[in-house]
Amino acid sequence: MLERDTVCVLCHKAPAVHADHWPLPKRELVARGLDDNDPRRGRGLCASCHSTETARHQPGGWNRRGPEY
């Protein structure tokens, strides 16, 4: 993903340094039996945008387990 998205796909300003699972989170990809390393299921984000997106969609961080666990 980071080879494809060299600049953050959200802010279009900073270098992409994080491979973000999108549009489905990693947990959902794994639960559905999909390849979470497939570059079609991700996007490159800068550190700031990745932190913002993680905080917005996964309060407590990516490793926090939701009520379904």
N, C-alpha and C positions, 0 to 999 in steps of 0.2 A: 504494500500500500504506500509506503513512504517513498518508494522509487517512483510511483505513479503520481502521488500527491506531494510534491515537494514544498508547496506552500499551503498553509492552512485553508481548508475548504470553507470555513465559516467566516473568518475575518479577512482573508485574502491579503494579509500583511506580513505575518510572521512565518518562519519556516515550520513545516510540519515535522514534529518530533515524536508524536504519539499515534499509534495505529488504533483507531477507535472502532469498536464493533457498531455497525449501523446498517440498516435501520432497526435491527433487532439486537438486544443486548446479548452478551456471551451466554448468560444463563439460559436464555430462551433458545438460542441456536443449539446448544448442547442438548437441551430437553427435547428438541424436535429432531435430534439426530443429524443435524446439519454440520458441515465442516466450518468451525469457527475461525479457521485460518485461511479461508477462501477470500482473496482480495476483493471479490465482488460484494462481500458482506462487511465492508469496512470503508473507512475514510481516514485521511491524514489530518491531524489537528495540531495546532501549536499547544504549548503547555497551558497557557491561560484558558483557551477555549475548551481544552480537554477537562480541566478542573471545573470550569463552569458547567459543562454538560454532565459530568459525573455528579456534581452536587445537585443539579436540577432533576436528573432522572433516577439517581441511585443515592438518596440521602444515607449517609453513613459509610459510603464507599462501595466499590465494585464487589467486594468480598462479603458484604453484609447479606445475610440470608433473609429473604422476605417471609411473609406469613405462610407461604405455600410449603415451606420446609419444616 
